[in-house]
């Protein structure tokens, strides 16, 4: 009996020890799992910080690249539509809008509409320009040598630029005015443009009175030819200017291209000036008037004072001689 009791006690002790070891193993597993969880949490937090830092770096790089693109303007002269650094060329003009060019063109179109509405359209064998009868043009202010010289209607030296022989004549002149004429006004400014335009118109009418007194002449082509003459005068006077700056180099290049284009236009217009119903004398007078007046106007902008003084005197003398002789 005593032996059996001791045997049971030893078994109970062993069972208790076994349960204790199992409890220690479970506690150790819990501590290990807790340590693993802490380690995973630290790794996740570090990965989150790394992701945030990477995203912030990417955002900073994108913002920096975007700022660089904003600071480097689009090069309109680059045919590849890319941003250029050294290739960018900008030609600076005096004003943004050609007020006088658009104003004169609009008034000329309005007068043509009123003229056709009031006087009707003449047959093609009388007026091939799709316009009114010649006597209507004279009545509305066209160049008429008899009325100018005998009746003293000197205002007819300027009013012909507002009239046109017909729709074809109007479209041709207005197209040049709103294209080349408008760009010249942006370059020169409205005051210089207006001086050259109006004086060329008067010179064209005077020349037409002298060489074609029997014709009733209208149109702004003489004044447009004067703008071409003014541009040739500008190119002539400013060809010796220094080109030590980027803007000066661009200006020289632009004027060279304009000189070629204007010369071709003048040759083309003068070639068609001797066909019927075209006043060649007005074209020639306007060209000479614009050239002479342009020499005086653009001489005021020359940098070298002695050269400026010489060209001012020459331009003024040629202007006075031209109008006095006429």
C-alpha positions as CSV (number, residue, x, y, z in Angstrom):
1,X,0.0,0.0,0.0
2,X,2.8,2.4,0.9
3,X,4.6,1.5,-2.3
4,X,1.6,2.2,-4.4
5,X,1.0,5.6,-2.8
6,X,4.6,6.6,-3.4
7,X,4.3,5.5,-7.0
8,X,1.2,7.6,-7.5
9,X,2.9,10.6,-5.9
10,X,5.9,10.3,-8.3
11,X,3.5,10.1,-11.3
12,X,1.7,13.2,-10.1
13,X,5.0,15.0,-9.7
14,X,6.1,14.0,-13.2
15,X,2.8,15.2,-14.6
16,X,3.2,18.5,-12.9
17,X,6.7,18.9,-14.2
18,X,5.6,18.0,-17.7
19,X,2.8,20.6,-17.5
20,X,5.3,23.2,-16.3
21,X,7.6,22.5,-19.2
22,X,4.7,22.8,-21.6
23,X,3.8,26.1,-20.1
24,X,7.3,27.4,-20.5
25,X,7.4,26.3,-24.1
26,X,4.1,28.1,-24.8
27,X,5.4,31.2,-23.1
28,X,8.7,31.1,-25.2
29,X,6.6,30.7,-28.4
30,X,4.5,33.7,-27.4
31,X,7.6,35.8,-26.7
32,X,9.1,34.7,-30.1
33,X,5.9,35.5,-32.0
34,X,5.7,38.9,-30.2
35,X,9.3,39.6,-31.2
36,X,8.6,38.6,-34.8
37,X,5.6,40.9,-34.8
38,X,7.7,43.9,-33.5
39,X,10.3,43.2,-36.1
40,X,7.7,43.0,-38.9
41,X,6.2,46.3,-37.7
42,X,9.6,48.0,-37.8
43,X,10.3,46.6,-41.3
44,X,6.9,47.9,-42.5
45,X,7.5,51.3,-41.0
46,X,10.9,51.5,-42.6
47,X,9.5,50.4,-45.9
48,X,6.7,53.1,-45.6
49,X,9.3,55.7,-44.8
50,X,11.4,54.6,-47.8
51,X,8.4,54.8,-50.1
52,X,7.5,58.2,-48.9
53,X,11.0,59.5,-49.4
54,X,11.1,58.0,-52.9
55,X,7.8,59.5,-53.8
56,X,8.8,62.9,-52.5
57,X,12.1,62.6,-54.5
58,X,10.1,61.8,-57.6
59,X,7.7,64.7,-57.0
60,X,10.6,67.0,-56.4
61,X,12.3,65.8,-59.6
62,X,9.1,66.3,-61.6
63,X,8.5,69.7,-60.2
64,X,12.1,70.7,-61.0
65,X,11.8,69.4,-64.5
66,X,8.4,71.2,-64.9
67,X,9.9,74.4,-63.6
68,X,12.8,74.2,-66.1
69,X,10.4,73.7,-69.0
70,X,8.4,76.7,-67.8
71,X,11.5,78.8,-67.7
72,X,12.6,77.8,-71.2
73,X,10.0,79.2,-73.7
74,X,8.8,77.4,-76.8
75,X,10.9,78.2,-79.8
76,X,8.4,79.0,-82.6
77,X,11.1,79.0,-85.2
78,X,12.1,75.4,-84.4
79,X,10.5,73.1,-87.0
80,X,10.8,70.1,-84.7
81,X,8.5,71.6,-82.1
82,X,11.1,71.3,-79.4
83,X,12.5,73.8,-76.9
84,X,15.6,75.5,-78.2
85,X,18.3,77.3,-76.3
86,X,20.7,78.8,-78.8
87,X,18.4,78.6,-81.8
88,X,15.7,80.9,-80.4
89,X,15.4,84.1,-82.4
90,X,13.1,87.0,-81.5
91,X,12.5,90.1,-83.6
92,X,11.3,93.0,-81.5
93,X,8.8,95.5,-83.1
94,X,7.6,98.9,-81.9
95,X,3.9,98.0,-81.4
96,X,1.6,95.0,-81.3
97,X,-1.3,96.1,-83.5
98,X,-1.3,97.9,-86.9
99,X,-4.1,100.3,-86.2
100,X,-3.7,102.5,-89.3
101,X,-3.4,99.6,-91.7
102,X,-6.6,98.0,-90.5
103,X,-8.4,101.4,-90.3
104,X,-7.6,102.4,-93.9
105,X,-8.5,98.9,-95.2
106,X,-11.8,98.9,-93.4
107,X,-12.7,102.4,-94.6
108,X,-11.8,101.4,-98.2
109,X,-14.0,98.3,-98.1
110,X,-16.9,100.3,-96.6
111,X,-16.6,102.9,-99.3
112,X,-16.6,100.3,-102.1
113,X,-19.8,98.8,-100.7
114,X,-21.5,102.2,-100.6
115,X,-20.2,103.0,-104.1
116,X,-21.6,99.9,-105.6
117,X,-24.8,100.3,-103.7
118,X,-25.3,103.9,-104.8
119,X,-23.9,103.8,-108.4
120,X,-24.3,100.2,-109.5
121,X,-21.8,98.0,-111.4
122,X,-20.6,99.0,-114.9
123,X,-20.3,96.4,-117.7
124,X,-17.1,94.4,-118.0
125,X,-16.1,96.1,-121.3
126,X,-16.2,99.5,-119.5
127,X,-14.8,98.5,-116.1
128,X,-13.2,95.0,-116.0
129,X,-12.4,95.4,-112.3
130,X,-16.1,94.6,-111.3
131,X,-16.8,98.2,-110.2
132,X,-18.8,101.3,-111.0
133,X,-18.6,103.7,-114.0
134,X,-15.6,106.0,-114.3
135,X,-17.7,109.2,-113.8
136,X,-18.9,107.8,-110.5
137,X,-15.3,107.4,-109.4
138,X,-14.6,111.0,-110.4
139,X,-17.7,112.2,-108.6
140,X,-16.7,110.4,-105.4
141,X,-13.2,112.0,-105.3
142,X,-11.0,110.2,-107.8
143,X,-8.0,111.9,-109.3
144,X,-9.2,114.3,-112.0
145,X,-6.4,116.5,-113.4
146,X,-8.8,119.1,-114.8
147,X,-10.6,119.5,-111.5
148,X,-7.4,119.6,-109.6
149,X,-5.5,122.2,-111.8
150,X,-8.4,124.4,-113.0
151,X,-10.9,124.2,-110.2
152,X,-8.4,124.0,-107.4
153,X,-9.7,120.8,-105.8
154,X,-6.4,119.9,-104.2
155,X,-8.1,117.4,-101.8
156,X,-8.3,115.1,-104.8
157,X,-4.6,114.4,-104.3
158,X,-5.3,112.4,-101.2
159,X,-8.9,111.1,-101.6
160,X,-8.1,108.6,-104.4
161,X,-6.5,106.2,-101.9
162,X,-9.9,105.6,-100.3
163,X,-11.5,104.6,-103.7
164,X,-10.9,101.6,-105.9
165,X,-11.9,100.8,-109.5
166,X,-13.6,97.6,-108.5
167,X,-13.6,94.5,-106.3
168,X,-10.6,93.0,-107.9
169,X,-8.6,96.2,-107.4
170,X,-9.8,96.5,-103.8
171,X,-8.9,92.9,-102.9
172,X,-5.4,93.2,-104.4
173,X,-4.5,96.4,-102.5
174,X,-6.1,95.5,-99.2
175,X,-4.4,92.1,-99.2
176,X,-1.0,93.9,-99.4
177,X,-1.9,96.5,-96.8
178,X,-3.0,94.0,-94.1
179,X,0.0,91.8,-94.8
180,X,3.2,93.6,-95.6
181,X,1.8,97.0,-94.8
182,X,0.6,95.9,-91.3
183,X,4.0,94.4,-90.5
184,X,5.8,97.6,-91.6
185,X,3.5,99.5,-89.2
186,X,4.4,97.2,-86.4
187,X,8.1,97.8,-87.1
188,X,8.0,101.6,-87.7
189,X,5.1,102.7,-85.5
190,X,1.9,104.2,-86.6
191,X,3.2,107.8,-86.9
192,X,6.1,106.9,-89.3
193,X,3.8,104.6,-91.2
194,X,1.2,107.2,-91.6
195,X,3.7,109.9,-92.7
196,X,5.1,107.6,-95.4
197,X,1.7,106.3,-96.5
198,X,0.1,109.7,-96.9
199,X,3.1,111.5,-98.5
200,X,3.4,108.6,-101.0
201,X,-0.3,108.9,-101.8
202,X,0.1,112.6,-102.6
203,X,3.3,111.9,-104.6
204,X,1.5,109.2,-106.7
205,X,-1.4,111.6,-107.5
206,X,0.9,114.4,-108.5
207,X,2.9,112.1,-110.8
208,X,-0.3,110.8,-112.3
209,X,-1.6,114.3,-112.9
210,X,1.7,115.1,-114.8
211,X,2.1,112.0,-116.9
212,X,-1.5,110.7,-117.2
213,X,-3.7,113.8,-117.0
214,X,-6.5,112.3,-119.1
215,X,-7.2,109.4,-116.8
216,X,-9.4,109.3,-113.7
217,X,-7.3,107.4,-111.2
218,X,-8.2,105.8,-107.9
219,X,-6.7,103.3,-105.5
220,X,-4.2,102.9,-102.7
221,X,-1.6,101.1,-104.8
222,X,0.5,104.3,-105.1
223,X,0.6,104.6,-101.3
224,X,1.4,100.8,-101.0
225,X,4.3,101.3,-103.4
226,X,5.4,104.1,-101.1
227,X,5.6,101.7,-98.2
228,X,7.8,99.5,-100.3
229,X,10.0,102.6,-101.1
230,X,10.1,103.4,-97.4
231,X,11.3,99.9,-96.5
232,X,14.0,100.1,-99.2
233,X,15.1,103.4,-97.7
234,X,15.3,101.9,-94.2
235,X,17.4,98.9,-95.5
236,X,19.7,101.3,-97.3
237,X,20.3,103.6,-94.3
238,X,20.6,100.9,-91.6
239,X,22.7,98.4,-93.6
240,X,25.9,99.8,-91.9
241,X,24.7,99.5,-88.3
242,X,26.6,97.4,-85.9
243,X,25.4,93.8,-85.2
244,X,27.3,93.2,-82.0
245,X,24.1,92.0,-80.2
246,X,21.8,89.1,-80.8
247,X,18.9,91.5,-81.5
248,X,20.9,93.5,-84.0
249,X,21.9,90.3,-85.8
250,X,18.3,89.2,-86.0
251,X,17.2,92.7,-87.3
252,X,19.9,92.6,-90.0
253,X,18.7,89.2,-91.1
254,X,15.1,90.2,-91.2
255,X,15.9,93.4,-93.2
256,X,17.9,91.4,-95.7
257,X,14.9,89.1,-96.3
258,X,12.5,92.0,-96.5
259,X,14.8,93.7,-99.0
260,X,14.6,90.7,-101.4
261,X,10.8,90.4,-101.0
262,X,10.2,94.1,-101.5
263,X,12.4,94.3,-104.5
264,X,10.6,91.3,-106.1
265,X,7.2,92.9,-105.3
266,X,8.3,96.3,-106.8
267,X,9.5,94.6,-110.0
268,X,6.3,92.6,-110.3
269,X,4.0,95.6,-109.8
270,X,5.9,97.8,-112.2
271,X,5.8,95.0,-114.8
272,X,2.0,95.0,-114.6
273,X,1.8,98.8,-114.5
274,X,1.7,99.2,-118.3
275,X,-1.4,97.1,-119.0
276,X,-4.6,98.9,-119.8
277,X,-6.6,100.5,-116.9
278,X,-3.5,100.6,-114.7
279,X,-1.9,103.9,-113.7
280,X,1.8,103.3,-114.0
281,X,2.6,106.9,-113.2
282,X,0.9,106.6,-109.8
283,X,2.9,103.5,-109.0
284,X,6.2,105.1,-109.9
285,X,5.4,108.4,-108.1
286,X,4.4,106.5,-104.9
287,X,7.6,104.4,-105.0
288,X,9.8,107.5,-105.4
289,X,7.9,109.4,-102.8
290,X,8.2,106.6,-100.2
291,X,11.9,106.2,-100.9
292,X,12.6,109.9,-100.6
293,X,10.5,110.5,-97.5
294,X,11.8,107.3,-96.0
295,X,15.4,108.6,-96.2
296,X,14.4,111.6,-94.1
297,X,12.3,109.6,-91.6
298,X,14.7,106.8,-90.9
299,X,17.8,109.1,-90.9
300,X,16.5,110.3,-87.5
301,X,17.2,106.9,-86.1
302,X,20.8,106.5,-87.2
303,X,23.3,106.0,-84.3
304,X,26.3,107.9,-85.8
305,X,25.5,111.6,-85.5
306,X,27.4,112.8,-88.7
307,X,25.8,110.2,-90.8
308,X,22.4,111.0,-89.3
309,X,22.9,114.7,-90.1
310,X,23.9,114.0,-93.7
311,X,21.0,111.8,-94.5
312,X,18.5,114.1,-92.8
313,X,19.7,117.0,-95.0
314,X,19.7,114.8,-98.1
315,X,16.2,113.3,-97.4
316,X,14.7,116.7,-96.6
317,X,16.3,118.3,-99.8
318,X,15.1,115.4,-102.0
319,X,11.6,115.7,-100.5
320,X,11.3,119.4,-101.1
321,X,12.8,119.2,-104.6
322,X,10.4,116.4,-105.6
323,X,7.2,118.2,-104.5
324,X,8.4,121.6,-105.7
325,X,9.3,120.3,-109.1
326,X,6.0,118.5,-109.4
